Structure formats: structure tokens, C-alpha cells
């Protein structure tokens, strides 16, 4: 930049020239809009709407003994069960990978495997 402009101008002068010519000049007026439209859309639903978080409040916990919790396989500190429903369901699709050289039959077979997995859940 210094070779093009010369050593006679300071960095501040070069910046002021750039701003006045390219940002506030005709080029800037043609390319940069005066107001930038708000591209953010508020997707939150009203508090009384059908998808309101207040309508999906969790159920109150059941009053069961520790022995009953253990019998059910429930882990209260994790709020989870020891064994998931159909623990091995994802083994059907865990090894699948789609390659660029797969033909249509292989792709459809893999889609069928994923469909079986989704139906199993």
C-alpha cells in the first residue's frame, strides 16, 4: 500500500480517504444499505400457546422405596434406567456408512436398515 500511495501520507490519512471515498462515497451508497433489516425471527411461542413450556411440566415423582427403584433398574441420581428399551437397537445401523461408490441397491438397503431402526424405537 505504501508503494502505491507513497510515503507522503500517514496511515490515518489513508484510512480517512478510504472511508470518505469507498464507504461514505458513491460506491458505499450504492452497495451498503442505509438500514440493515432484522434477519432474526422470534420463534418463541406465547406462554398460553399449544407448545408452551408450562403445559409440558414434568410429572411429580412417584413415592417408591429404594428397593423398588433398584428392582426397576432406576438410577435416581442419573434420572435414568440401567438398561435402555431395546438396548441393542442401534447395533443395526452403527456400522453403516454411505460411500460415494455405493450403487442404488446398497443405498436402498442402508435406508431400509435405518427405517427398521426408527420403527423399532
MOPAC internal coordinates of N, CA, C and O (Angstrom, degrees):
PM7 1SCF
backbone

  N    0.0000 0     0.00 0     0.00 0    0    0    0
  C    1.4444 1     0.00 0     0.00 0    1    0    0
  C    1.5264 1   110.04 1     0.00 0    2    1    0
  O    1.2310 1   120.86 1   138.60 1    3    2    1
  N    1.3358 1   115.97 1   -41.40 1    3    2    1
  C    1.4660 1   119.71 1  -178.73 1    5    3    2
  C    1.5254 1   111.22 1   -63.93 1    6    5    3
  O    1.2310 1   119.85 1   144.96 1    7    6    5
  N    1.3454 1   117.89 1   -35.04 1    7    6    5
  C    1.4671 1   120.80 1   179.28 1    9    7    6
  C    1.5197 1   110.65 1   -67.81 1   10    9    7
  O    1.2310 1   120.00 1   145.88 1   11   10    9
  N    1.3187 1   117.60 1   -34.12 1   11   10    9
  C    1.4609 1   121.66 1  -179.13 1   13   11   10
  C    1.5275 1   111.19 1   -77.31 1   14   13   11
  O    1.2310 1   120.12 1   135.19 1   15   14   13
  N    1.3085 1   117.38 1   -44.81 1   15   14   13
  C    1.4633 1   121.76 1  -176.31 1   17   15   14
  C    1.5219 1   110.79 1   -82.98 1   18   17   15
  O    1.2310 1   121.13 1   146.37 1   19   18   17
  N    1.2969 1   115.44 1   -33.63 1   19   18   17
  C    1.4590 1   119.89 1  -176.13 1   21   19   18
  C    1.5168 1   109.28 1   101.67 1   22   21   19
  O    1.2310 1   121.16 1   -16.42 1   23   22   21
  N    1.2817 1   115.39 1   163.58 1   23   22   21
  C    1.4638 1   119.95 1  -177.50 1   25   23   22
  C    1.5153 1   111.94 1   -84.18 1   26   25   23
  O    1.2310 1   119.92 1  -176.40 1   27   26   25
  N    1.3335 1   117.76 1     3.60 1   27   26   25
  C    1.4611 1   120.18 1  -175.80 1   29   27   26
  C    1.5247 1   113.25 1   -79.99 1   30   29   27
  O    1.2310 1   119.66 1   164.77 1   31   30   29
  N    1.3293 1   118.25 1   -15.23 1   31   30   29
  C    1.4706 1   120.40 1  -177.73 1   33   31   30
  C    1.5216 1   110.69 1  -107.43 1   34   33   31
  O    1.2310 1   121.66 1   -34.02 1   35   34   33
  N    1.3097 1   114.43 1   145.98 1   35   34   33
  C    1.4658 1   119.82 1   177.31 1   37   35   34
  C    1.5240 1   108.98 1   -85.86 1   38   37   35
  O    1.2310 1   119.70 1   -18.53 1   39   38   37
  N    1.3265 1   118.17 1   161.47 1   39   38   37
  C    1.4738 1   119.76 1   176.81 1   41   39   38
  C    1.5271 1   112.55 1   -57.77 1   42   41   39
  O    1.2310 1   120.21 1   145.59 1   43   42   41
  N    1.3208 1   117.21 1   -34.41 1   43   42   41
  C    1.4669 1   120.99 1   179.15 1   45   43   42
  C    1.5285 1   110.28 1   -65.33 1   46   45   43
  O    1.2310 1   120.02 1   138.45 1   47   46   45
  N    1.3370 1   117.57 1   -41.55 1   47   46   45
  C    1.4632 1   121.11 1   179.01 1   49   47   46
  C    1.5274 1   111.01 1   -65.40 1   50   49   47
  O    1.2310 1   120.53 1   139.52 1   51   50   49
  N    1.3246 1   116.59 1   -40.48 1   51   50   49
  C    1.4642 1   120.37 1   178.71 1   53   51   50
  C    1.5214 1   109.99 1   -64.23 1   54   53   51
  O    1.2310 1   119.94 1   137.66 1   55   54   53
  N    1.3312 1   117.73 1   -42.34 1   55   54   53
  C    1.4613 1   120.75 1   179.47 1   57   55   54
  C    1.5308 1   110.80 1   -64.76 1   58   57   55
  O    1.2310 1   119.93 1   137.27 1   59   58   57
  N    1.3345 1   117.75 1   -42.73 1   59   58   57
  C    1.4682 1   120.79 1   178.99 1   61   59   58
  C    1.5282 1   110.94 1   -63.05 1   62   61   59
  O    1.2310 1   120.30 1   139.91 1   63   62   61
  N    1.3204 1   117.04 1   -40.09 1   63   62   61
  C    1.4626 1   120.92 1   177.48 1   65   63   62
  C    1.5345 1   110.48 1   -63.06 1   66   65   63
  O    1.2310 1   120.44 1   134.65 1   67   66   65
  N    1.3148 1   116.76 1   -45.35 1   67   66   65
  C    1.4691 1   120.88 1  -179.99 1   69   67   66
  C    1.5265 1   110.80 1   -60.79 1   70   69   67
  O    1.2310 1   120.45 1   132.38 1   71   70   69
  N    1.3235 1   116.75 1   -47.62 1   71   70   69
  C    1.4669 1   120.53 1  -178.58 1   73   71   70
  C    1.5219 1   110.50 1   -63.74 1   74   73   71
  O    1.2310 1   119.97 1   136.28 1   75   74   73
  N    1.3277 1   117.66 1   -43.72 1   75   74   73
  C    1.4652 1   119.54 1  -177.45 1   77   75   74
  C    1.5263 1   112.35 1   -69.78 1   78   77   75
  O    1.2310 1   119.87 1   145.04 1   79   78   77
  N    1.3346 1   117.85 1   -34.96 1   79   78   77
  C    1.4573 1   120.18 1  -177.27 1   81   79   78
  C    1.5291 1   113.64 1   -86.58 1   82   81   79
  O    1.2310 1   120.32 1   138.27 1   83   82   81
  N    1.3333 1   117.00 1   -41.73 1   83   82   81
  C    1.4580 1   119.42 1  -170.72 1   85   83   82
  C    1.5265 1   114.08 1  -102.66 1   86   85   83
  O    1.2310 1   119.72 1   155.52 1   87   86   85
  N    1.3012 1   118.14 1   -24.48 1   87   86   85
  C    1.4630 1   118.82 1  -179.93 1   89   87   86
  C    1.5195 1   110.36 1   -99.75 1   90   89   87
  O    1.2310 1   120.54 1   130.41 1   91   90   89
  N    1.3399 1   116.57 1   -49.59 1   91   90   89
  C    1.4617 1   119.83 1  -179.01 1   93   91   90
  C    1.5235 1   112.19 1   -95.38 1   94   93   91
  O    1.2310 1   119.57 1   176.52 1   95   94   93
  N    1.3135 1   118.43 1    -3.48 1   95   94   93
  C    1.4629 1   122.19 1   179.44 1   97   95   94
  C    1.5231 1   111.53 1   -84.30 1   98   97   95
  O    1.2310 1   120.99 1    12.18 1   99   98   97
  N    1.3502 1   115.70 1  -167.82 1   99   98   97
  C    1.4672 1   121.33 1  -177.38 1  101   99   98
  C    1.5212 1   112.36 1   -61.85 1  102  101   99
  O    1.2310 1   120.11 1   141.62 1  103  102  101
  N    1.3233 1   117.39 1   -38.38 1  103  102  101
  C    1.4630 1   120.93 1  -179.53 1  105  103  102
  C    1.5286 1   111.02 1   -64.22 1  106  105  103
  O    1.2310 1   120.74 1   135.49 1  107  106  105
  N    1.3157 1   116.18 1   -44.51 1  107  106  105
  C    1.4589 1   120.01 1   178.68 1  109  107  106
  C    1.5162 1   112.27 1   -65.63 1  110  109  107
  O    1.2310 1   120.52 1   140.83 1  111  110  109
  N    1.3366 1   116.62 1   -39.17 1  111  110  109
  C    1.4677 1   120.04 1   179.24 1  113  111  110
  C    1.5255 1   111.37 1   -65.34 1  114  113  111
  O    1.2310 1   120.54 1   147.84 1  115  114  113
  N    1.3377 1   116.57 1   -32.16 1  115  114  113
  C    1.4627 1   120.22 1  -179.35 1  117  115  114
  C    1.5222 1   112.08 1   -79.50 1  118  117  115
  O    1.2310 1   120.09 1   148.87 1  119  118  117
  N    1.3176 1   117.43 1   -31.13 1  119  118  117
  C    1.4704 1   120.48 1  -173.13 1  121  119  118
  C    1.5225 1   114.50 1  -101.38 1  122  121  119
  O    1.2310 1   120.17 1   147.54 1  123  122  121
  N    1.3095 1   117.27 1   -32.46 1  123  122  121
  C    1.4641 1   120.80 1  -175.33 1  125  123  122
  C    1.5200 1   108.53 1  -101.35 1  126  125  123
  O    1.2310 1   119.28 1   -59.23 1  127  126  125
  N    1.3331 1   118.97 1   120.77 1  127  126  125
  C    1.4630 1   120.17 1  -179.42 1  129  127  126
  C    1.5306 1   111.10 1   -69.58 1  130  129  127
  O    1.2310 1   121.55 1   -27.41 1  131  130  129
  N    1.3440 1   114.65 1   152.59 1  131  130  129
  C    1.4673 1   119.50 1   178.75 1  133  131  130
  C    1.5199 1   111.22 1   -66.34 1  134  133  131
  O    1.2310 1   121.02 1   137.67 1  135  134  133
  N    1.3147 1   115.66 1   -42.33 1  135  134  133
  C    1.4636 1   119.89 1   178.68 1  137  135  134
  C    1.5171 1   108.29 1  -123.22 1  138  137  135
  O    1.2310 1   121.01 1   -40.52 1  139  138  137
  N    1.2953 1   115.68 1   139.48 1  139  138  137
  C    1.4559 1   121.11 1   178.03 1  141  139  138
  C    1.5247 1   107.24 1   -97.29 1  142  141  139
  O    1.2310 1   120.14 1   -58.08 1  143  142  141
  N    1.3382 1   117.34 1   121.92 1  143  142  141
  C    1.4639 1   118.91 1  -177.98 1  145  143  142
  C    1.5271 1   110.69 1   -67.05 1  146  145  143
  O    1.2310 1   121.42 1   -30.34 1  147  146  145
  N    1.3133 1   114.90 1   149.66 1  147  146  145
  C    1.4604 1   120.53 1   178.70 1  149  147  146
  C    1.5202 1   108.31 1   -75.22 1  150  149  147
  O    1.2310 1   120.47 1   -65.41 1  151  150  149
  N    1.3237 1   116.71 1   114.59 1  151  150  149
  C    1.4583 1   120.90 1  -178.03 1  153  151  150
  C    1.5205 1   111.91 1   -95.63 1  154  153  151
  O    1.2310 1   120.48 1  -176.74 1  155  154  153
  N    1.3125 1   116.68 1     3.26 1  155  154  153
  C    1.4567 1   120.61 1   179.94 1  157  155  154
  C    1.5210 1   108.10 1   -92.91 1  158  157  155
  O    1.2310 1   120.71 1   -52.64 1  159  158  157
  N    1.3083 1   116.26 1   127.36 1  159  158  157
  C    1.4555 1   121.51 1   179.20 1  161  159  158
  C    1.5147 1   109.01 1  -108.94 1  162  161  159
  O    1.2310 1   120.64 1   -49.12 1  163  162  161
  N    1.3039 1   116.38 1   130.88 1  163  162  161
  C    1.4579 1   121.24 1   178.64 1  165  163  162
  C    1.5224 1   108.53 1   -81.11 1  166  165  163
  O    1.2310 1   120.56 1   -66.55 1  167  166  165
  N    1.3318 1   116.53 1   113.45 1  167  166  165
  C    1.4549 1   121.70 1  -178.32 1  169  167  166
  C    1.5212 1   112.73 1  -102.97 1  170  169  167
  O    1.2310 1   120.10 1  -172.16 1  171  170  169
  N    1.3120 1   117.41 1     7.84 1  171  170  169
  C    1.4590 1   118.72 1   179.59 1  173  171  170
  C    1.5200 1   109.08 1   -72.77 1  174  173  171
  O    1.2310 1   121.02 1   -35.66 1  175  174  173
  N    1.3085 1   115.66 1   144.34 1  175  174  173
  C    1.4585 1   119.58 1  -179.16 1  177  175  174
  C    1.5259 1   109.01 1   -93.80 1  178  177  175
  O    1.2310 1   120.41 1   -22.79 1  179  178  177
  N    1.3110 1   116.81 1   157.21 1  179  178  177
  C    1.4609 1   119.03 1   178.16 1  181  179  178
  C    1.5259 1   110.68 1   -63.80 1  182  181  179
  O    1.2310 1   121.14 1   -22.51 1  183  182  181
  N    1.3240 1   115.42 1   157.49 1  183  182  181
  C    1.4638 1   119.68 1  -173.64 1  185  183  182
  C    1.5261 1   112.77 1   -63.72 1  186  185  183
  O    1.2310 1   119.18 1   155.43 1  187  186  185
  N    1.2936 1   119.16 1   -24.57 1  187  186  185
  C    1.4585 1   120.81 1   179.66 1  189  187  186
  C    1.5149 1   113.13 1  -102.21 1  190  189  187
  O    1.2310 1   120.16 1  -173.56 1  191  190  189
  N    1.3426 1   117.29 1     6.44 1  191  190  189
  C    1.4580 1   121.78 1  -176.58 1  193  191  190
  C    1.5133 1   112.98 1   -71.04 1  194  193  191
  O    1.2310 1   120.52 1    -5.96 1  195  194  193
  N    1.3433 1   116.61 1   174.04 1  195  194  193
  C    1.4653 1   120.13 1  -176.23 1  197  195  194
  C    1.5268 1   113.68 1   -67.15 1  198  197  195
  O    1.2310 1   119.64 1   157.16 1  199  198  197
  N    1.3327 1   118.29 1   -22.84 1  199  198  197
  C    1.4603 1   120.75 1   179.94 1  201  199  198
  C    1.5245 1   111.80 1  -108.05 1  202  201  199
  O    1.2310 1   120.51 1  -157.25 1  203  202  201
  N    1.2923 1   116.63 1    22.75 1  203  202  201
  C    1.4540 1   121.56 1  -177.52 1  205  203  202
  C    1.5200 1   111.49 1   -63.07 1  206  205  203
  O    1.2310 1   119.75 1   -42.59 1  207  206  205
  N    1.3337 1   118.08 1   137.41 1  207  206  205
  C    1.4659 1   119.90 1   177.52 1  209  207  206
  C    1.5224 1   112.59 1   -61.26 1  210  209  207
  O    1.2310 1   120.39 1   154.37 1  211  210  209
  N    1.3218 1   116.86 1   -25.63 1  211  210  209
  C    1.4622 1   118.61 1   179.99 1  213  211  210
  C    1.5245 1   111.75 1   -69.50 1  214  213  211
  O    1.2310 1   120.02 1   159.47 1  215  214  213
  N    1.3343 1   117.56 1   -20.53 1  215  214  213
  C    1.4599 1   120.43 1   178.78 1  217  215  214
  C    1.5237 1   112.01 1   -83.40 1  218  217  215
  O    1.2310 1   120.31 1   164.28 1  219  218  217
  N    1.3136 1   117.02 1   -15.72 1  219  218  217
  C    1.4598 1   120.38 1  -178.60 1  221  219  218
  C    1.5227 1   111.22 1  -110.44 1  222  221  219
  O    1.2310 1   120.59 1  -141.23 1  223  222  221
  N    1.2968 1   116.48 1    38.77 1  223  222  221
  C    1.4598 1   119.55 1   178.39 1  225  223  222
  C    1.5166 1   109.00 1   -67.40 1  226  225  223
  O    1.2310 1   120.11 1   -36.96 1  227  226  225
  N    1.3253 1   117.39 1   143.04 1  227  226  225
  C    1.4625 1   119.58 1  -178.34 1  229  227  226
  C    1.5215 1   111.61 1   -66.82 1  230  229  227
  O    1.2310 1   121.86 1   -27.89 1  231  230  229
  N    1.2996 1   114.05 1   152.11 1  231  230  229
  C    1.4555 1   119.59 1   178.10 1  233  231  230
  C    1.5186 1   109.77 1   -69.19 1  234  233  231
  O    1.2310 1   120.01 1   -28.96 1  235  234  233
  N    1.3192 1   117.58 1   151.04 1  235  234  233
  C    1.4617 1   119.02 1   177.83 1  237  235  234
  C    1.5235 1   109.72 1   -67.29 1  238  237  235
  O    1.2310 1   120.24 1   -33.27 1  239  238  237
  N    1.3284 1   117.15 1   146.73 1  239  238  237
  C    1.4660 1   119.45 1  -178.40 1  241  239  238
  C    1.5224 1   111.38 1   -66.46 1  242  241  239
  O    1.2310 1   121.60 1   -33.54 1  243  242  241
  N    1.3288 1   114.55 1   146.46 1  243  242  241
  C    1.4589 1   119.83 1   177.45 1  245  243  242
  C    1.5169 1   109.34 1   -76.48 1  246  245  243
  O    1.2310 1   121.22 1   -33.05 1  247  246  245
  N    1.3032 1   115.28 1   146.95 1  247  246  245
  C    1.4576 1   120.19 1   178.69 1  249  247  246
  C    1.5250 1   108.01 1   -93.32 1  250  249  247
  O    1.2310 1   120.86 1   -92.95 1  251  250  249
  N    1.3466 1   115.96 1    87.05 1  251  250  249
  C    1.4599 1   119.99 1   178.50 1  253  251  250
  C    1.5239 1   108.66 1  -122.87 1  254  253  251
  O    1.2310 1   120.90 1   -23.82 1  255  254  253
  N    1.2807 1   115.88 1   156.18 1  255  254  253
  C    1.4629 1   120.66 1  -176.30 1  257  255  254
  C    1.5319 1   110.79 1   -74.33 1  258  257  255
  O    1.2310 1   121.24 1   -14.30 1  259  258  257
  N    1.3324 1   115.23 1   165.70 1  259  258  257
  C    1.4574 1   121.21 1   178.97 1  261  259  258
  C    1.5233 1   110.31 1   -63.53 1  262  261  259
  O    1.2310 1   120.46 1   142.35 1  263  262  261
  N    1.3251 1   116.73 1   -37.65 1  263  262  261
  C    1.4657 1   120.42 1   179.05 1  265  263  262
  C    1.5249 1   110.61 1   -63.07 1  266  265  263
  O    1.2310 1   120.38 1   139.88 1  267  266  265
  N    1.3231 1   116.87 1   -40.12 1  267  266  265
  C    1.4673 1   120.36 1   178.32 1  269  267  266
  C    1.5332 1   110.61 1   -67.65 1  270  269  267
  O    1.2310 1   120.32 1   142.52 1  271  270  269
  N    1.3310 1   116.99 1   -37.48 1  271  270  269
  C    1.4602 1   120.36 1   176.91 1  273  271  270
  C    1.5257 1   110.72 1   -62.75 1  274  273  271
  O    1.2310 1   120.72 1   136.58 1  275  274  273
  N    1.3327 1   116.22 1   -43.42 1  275  274  273
  C    1.4588 1   120.18 1   179.21 1  277  275  274
  C    1.5162 1   111.12 1   -65.76 1  278  277  275
  O    1.2310 1   120.62 1   143.29 1  279  278  277
  N    1.3196 1   116.42 1   -36.71 1  279  278  277
  C    1.4594 1   120.27 1   179.26 1  281  279  278
  C    1.5315 1   110.51 1   -65.32 1  282  281  279
  O    1.2310 1   120.64 1   144.21 1  283  282  281
  N    1.3051 1   116.38 1   -35.79 1  283  282  281
  C    1.4666 1   120.66 1   177.97 1  285  283  282
  C    1.5298 1   112.31 1   -78.59 1  286  285  283
  O    1.2310 1   120.22 1   167.52 1  287  286  285
  N    1.3324 1   117.18 1   -12.48 1  287  286  285
  C    1.4560 1   120.41 1  -177.36 1  289  287  286
  C    1.5127 1   112.53 1    80.84 1  290  289  287
  O    1.2310 1   120.65 1  -160.20 1  291  290  289
  N    1.3320 1   116.37 1    19.80 1  291  290  289
  C    1.4580 1   121.07 1  -177.85 1  293  291  290
  C    1.5210 1   110.02 1   -86.45 1  294  293  291
  O    1.2310 1   120.83 1   -45.05 1  295  294  293
  N    1.3360 1   116.01 1   134.95 1  295  294  293
  C    1.4635 1   121.62 1   177.05 1  297  295  294
  C    1.5271 1   107.64 1  -111.44 1  298  297  295
  O    1.2310 1   119.73 1   -80.47 1  299  298  297
  N    1.3448 1   118.12 1    99.53 1  299  298  297
  C    1.4615 1   120.61 1  -172.25 1  301  299  298
  C    1.5287 1   114.10 1   -64.04 1  302  301  299
  O    1.2310 1   119.57 1   147.89 1  303  302  301
  N    1.3172 1   118.43 1   -32.11 1  303  302  301
  C    1.4630 1   119.42 1  -179.43 1  305  303  302
  C    1.5284 1   111.81 1   -70.60 1  306  305  303
  O    1.2310 1   120.26 1   154.72 1  307  306  305
  N    1.3116 1   117.10 1   -25.28 1  307  306  305
  C    1.4669 1   121.10 1   177.64 1  309  307  306
  C    1.5213 1   111.48 1   -99.39 1  310  309  307
  O    1.2310 1   120.39 1   168.78 1  311  310  309
  N    1.3304 1   116.86 1   -11.22 1  311  310  309
  C    1.4604 1   122.93 1  -175.28 1  313  311  310
  C    1.5272 1   109.86 1    52.84 1  314  313  311
  O    1.2310 1   121.84 1  -130.55 1  315  314  313
  N    1.3299 1   114.08 1    49.45 1  315  314  313
  C    1.4511 1   121.04 1  -176.20 1  317  315  314
  C    1.5189 1   109.15 1  -152.09 1  318  317  315
  O    1.2310 1   121.14 1   -11.53 1  319  318  317
  N    1.3111 1   115.43 1   168.47 1  319  318  317
  C    1.4586 1   120.97 1   177.54 1  321  319  318
  C    1.5244 1   109.98 1  -103.28 1  322  321  319
  O    1.2310 1   120.83 1   -26.59 1  323  322  321
  N    1.3328 1   116.01 1   153.41 1  323  322  321
  C    1.4636 1   121.27 1   179.31 1  325  323  322
  C    1.5150 1   111.18 1   -59.56 1  326  325  323
  O    1.2310 1   120.58 1   130.66 1  327  326  325
  N    1.2908 1   116.51 1   -49.34 1  327  326  325
  C    1.4592 1   122.06 1  -176.35 1  329  327  326
  C    1.5239 1   108.32 1  -115.68 1  330  329  327
  O    1.2310 1   121.25 1   -55.10 1  331  330  329
  N    1.3077 1   115.21 1   124.90 1  331  330  329
  C    1.4581 1   120.39 1   176.96 1  333  331  330
  C    1.5236 1   110.05 1   -69.95 1  334  333  331
  O    1.2310 1   121.00 1   -18.74 1  335  334  333
  N    1.3157 1   115.69 1   161.26 1  335  334  333
  C    1.4551 1   120.30 1   173.22 1  337  335  334
  C    1.5178 1   107.51 1   -64.07 1  338  337  335
  O    1.2310 1   120.57 1   -56.06 1  339  338  337
  N    1.3033 1   116.51 1   123.94 1  339  338  337
  C    1.4648 1   123.53 1  -179.86 1  341  339  338
  C    1.5316 1   110.77 1    52.32 1  342  341  339
  O    1.2310 1   121.60 1  -113.52 1  343  342  341
  N    1.2951 1   114.55 1    66.48 1  343  342  341
  C    1.4646 1   124.13 1  -175.08 1  345  343  342
  C    1.5307 1   113.50 1   -51.69 1  346  345  343
  O    1.2310 1   119.94 1   145.74 1  347  346  345
  N    1.3171 1   117.71 1   -34.26 1  347  346  345
  C    1.4643 1   120.78 1  -174.61 1  349  347  346
  C    1.5240 1   113.61 1   -96.26 1  350  349  347
  O    1.2310 1   119.82 1  -165.14 1  351  350  349
  N    1.3199 1   117.95 1    14.86 1  351  350  349
  C    1.4656 1   120.03 1  -176.58 1  353  351  350
  C    1.5249 1   111.79 1   -63.05 1  354  353  351
  O    1.2310 1   120.18 1   142.31 1  355  354  353
  N    1.3161 1   117.26 1   -37.69 1  355  354  353
  C    1.4605 1   118.30 1  -175.54 1  357  355  354
  C    1.5172 1   113.62 1   -79.38 1  358  357  355
  O    1.2310 1   119.56 1   171.05 1  359  358  357
  N    1.3203 1   118.44 1    -8.95 1  359  358  357
  C    1.4649 1   119.08 1   176.47 1  361  359  358
  C    1.5232 1   110.92 1   -64.71 1  362  361  359
  O    1.2310 1   120.52 1   158.05 1  363  362  361
  N    1.3300 1   116.61 1   -21.95 1  363  362  361
  C    1.4552 1   121.25 1   178.47 1  365  363  362
  C    1.5269 1   111.44 1   -63.37 1  366  365  363
  O    1.2310 1   120.43 1   142.59 1  367  366  365
  N    1.3317 1   116.79 1   -37.41 1  367  366  365
  C    1.4672 1   119.38 1  -174.72 1  369  367  366
  C    1.5211 1   113.89 1  -115.65 1  370  369  367
  O    1.2310 1   119.49 1   176.76 1  371  370  369
  N    1.3218 1   118.57 1    -3.24 1  371  370  369
  C    1.4669 1   119.53 1  -175.18 1  373  371  370
  C    1.5258 1   112.55 1   -63.81 1  374  373  371
  O    1.2310 1   119.59 1   151.59 1  375  374  373
  N    1.3061 1   118.38 1   -28.41 1  375  374  373
  C    1.4598 1   120.60 1  -179.15 1  377  375  374
  C    1.5115 1   114.39 1   -94.52 1  378  377  375
  O    1.2310 1   119.78 1  -178.62 1  379  378  377
  N    1.3251 1   118.02 1     1.38 1  379  378  377
  C    1.4649 1   120.38 1  -178.65 1  381  379  378
  C    1.5212 1   111.14 1   -73.19 1  382  381  379
  O    1.2310 1   120.97 1   -38.99 1  383  382  381
  N    1.3030 1   115.75 1   141.01 1  383  382  381
  C    1.4595 1   121.02 1   171.69 1  385  383  382
  C    1.5238 1   107.33 1  -146.86 1  386  385  383
  O    1.2310 1   121.30 1   -41.86 1  387  386  385
  N    1.3085 1   115.11 1   138.14 1  387  386  385
  C    1.4616 1   120.35 1   179.64 1  389  387  386
  C    1.5187 1   107.39 1   -95.17 1  390  389  387
  O    1.2310 1   120.97 1   -55.82 1  391  390  389
  N    1.3120 1   115.75 1   124.18 1  391  390  389
  C    1.4608 1   121.67 1  -179.96 1  393  391  390
  C    1.5214 1   109.67 1  -109.37 1  394  393  391
  O    1.2310 1   120.81 1   -24.70 1  395  394  393
  N    1.3067 1   116.06 1   155.30 1  395  394  393
  C    1.4650 1   119.58 1  -178.38 1  397  395  394
  C    1.5246 1   112.08 1   -67.68 1  398  397  395
  O    1.2310 1   120.18 1   158.47 1  399  398  397
  N    1.3317 1   117.25 1   -21.53 1  399  398  397
  C    1.4616 1   119.30 1  -179.01 1  401  399  398
  C    1.5303 1   112.95 1   -95.36 1  402  401  399
  O    1.2310 1   119.76 1  -171.23 1  403  402  401
  N    1.3426 1   118.07 1     8.77 1  403  402  401
  C    1.4657 1   121.02 1   175.94 1  405  403  402
  C    1.5250 1   109.46 1   -68.76 1  406  405  403
  O    1.2310 1   121.00 1   -42.19 1  407  406  405
  N    1.3241 1   115.69 1   137.81 1  407  406  405
  C    1.4614 1   117.93 1   175.37 1  409  407  406
  C    1.5300 1   108.78 1   -87.20 1  410  409  407
  O    1.2310 1   120.74 1    -3.33 1  411  410  409
  N    1.3299 1   116.19 1   176.67 1  411  410  409
  C    1.4628 1   121.61 1  -174.50 1  413  411  410
  C    1.5210 1   112.63 1   -60.75 1  414  413  411
  O    1.2310 1   120.05 1   142.84 1  415  414  413
  N    1.3207 1   117.52 1   -37.16 1  415  414  413
  C    1.4668 1   120.91 1  -178.83 1  417  415  414
  C    1.5281 1   110.21 1   -64.99 1  418  417  415
  O    1.2310 1   120.34 1   136.65 1  419  418  417
  N    1.3264 1   116.95 1   -43.35 1  419  418  417
  C    1.4643 1   120.29 1   179.57 1  421  419  418
  C    1.5257 1   111.47 1   -65.21 1  422  421  419
  O    1.2310 1   120.36 1   139.59 1  423  422  421
  N    1.3150 1   116.92 1   -40.41 1  423  422  421
  C    1.4631 1   120.46 1   178.94 1  425  423  422
  C    1.5195 1   110.29 1   -64.56 1  426  425  423
  O    1.2310 1   119.99 1   135.93 1  427  426  425
  N    1.3203 1   117.63 1   -44.07 1  427  426  425
  C    1.4635 1   120.48 1   178.98 1  429  427  426
  C    1.5259 1   111.66 1   -65.39 1  430  429  427
  O    1.2310 1   120.11 1   144.59 1  431  430  429
  N    1.3292 1   117.39 1   -35.41 1  431  430  429
  C    1.4590 1   121.04 1   176.45 1  433  431  430
  C    1.5276 1   110.49 1   -63.84 1  434  433  431
  O    1.2310 1   120.39 1   137.65 1  435  434  433
  N    1.3160 1   116.85 1   -42.35 1  435  434  433
  C    1.4636 1   120.49 1   178.36 1  437  435  434
  C    1.5181 1   111.02 1   -66.77 1  438  437  435
  O    1.2310 1   120.20 1   142.24 1  439  438  437
  N    1.3184 1   117.23 1   -37.76 1  439  438  437
  C    1.4691 1   120.20 1   175.85 1  441  439  438
  C    1.5208 1   110.94 1   -63.81 1  442  441  439
  O    1.2310 1   120.50 1   141.78 1  443  442  441
  N    1.3203 1   116.64 1   -38.22 1  443  442  441
  C    1.4648 1   120.57 1   177.93 1  445  443  442
  C    1.5221 1   110.67 1   -65.00 1  446  445  443
  O    1.2310 1   120.12 1   141.78 1  447  446  445
  N    1.3271 1   117.37 1   -38.22 1  447  446  445
  C    1.4659 1   120.71 1   176.84 1  449  447  446
  C    1.5301 1   110.65 1   -62.92 1  450  449  447
  O    1.2310 1   120.24 1   135.80 1  451  450  449
  N    1.3281 1   117.14 1   -44.20 1  451  450  449
  C    1.4639 1   120.78 1   178.87 1  453  451  450
  C    1.5232 1   109.91 1   -64.70 1  454  453  451
  O    1.2310 1   120.06 1   140.07 1  455  454  453
  N    1.3260 1   117.48 1   -39.93 1  455  454  453
  C    1.4580 1   121.15 1   177.91 1  457  455  454
  C    1.5285 1   110.87 1   -62.17 1  458  457  455
  O    1.2310 1   119.99 1   138.65 1  459  458  457
  N    1.3255 1   117.63 1   -41.35 1  459  458  457
  C    1.4699 1   120.60 1   177.48 1  461  459  458
  C    1.5236 1   110.65 1   -63.67 1  462  461  459
  O    1.2310 1   120.46 1   141.56 1  463  462  461
  N    1.3303 1   116.73 1   -38.44 1  463  462  461
  C    1.4653 1   120.80 1   178.43 1  465  463  462
  C    1.5230 1   110.56 1   -63.13 1  466  465  463
  O    1.2310 1   120.47 1   133.86 1  467  466  465
  N    1.3299 1   116.70 1   -46.14 1  467  466  465
  C    1.4657 1   120.79 1  -179.09 1  469  467  466
  C    1.5230 1   110.54 1   -63.36 1  470  469  467
  O    1.2310 1   120.04 1   138.93 1  471  470  469
  N    1.3141 1   117.54 1   -41.07 1  471  470  469
  C    1.4648 1   120.74 1   179.24 1  473  471  470
  C    1.5247 1   112.05 1   -67.54 1  474  473  471
  O    1.2310 1   120.62 1   149.31 1  475  474  473
  N    1.3282 1   116.41 1   -30.69 1  475  474  473
  C    1.4606 1   120.23 1  -178.39 1  477  475  474
  C    1.5232 1   111.16 1   -70.40 1  478  477  475
  O    1.2310 1   120.61 1   148.56 1  479  478  477
  N    1.3200 1   116.44 1   -31.44 1  479  478  477
  C    1.4585 1   119.88 1   179.14 1  481  479  478
  C    1.5019 1   109.23 1   -71.30 1  482  481  479
  O    1.2310 1   120.10 1   180.00 1  483  482  481

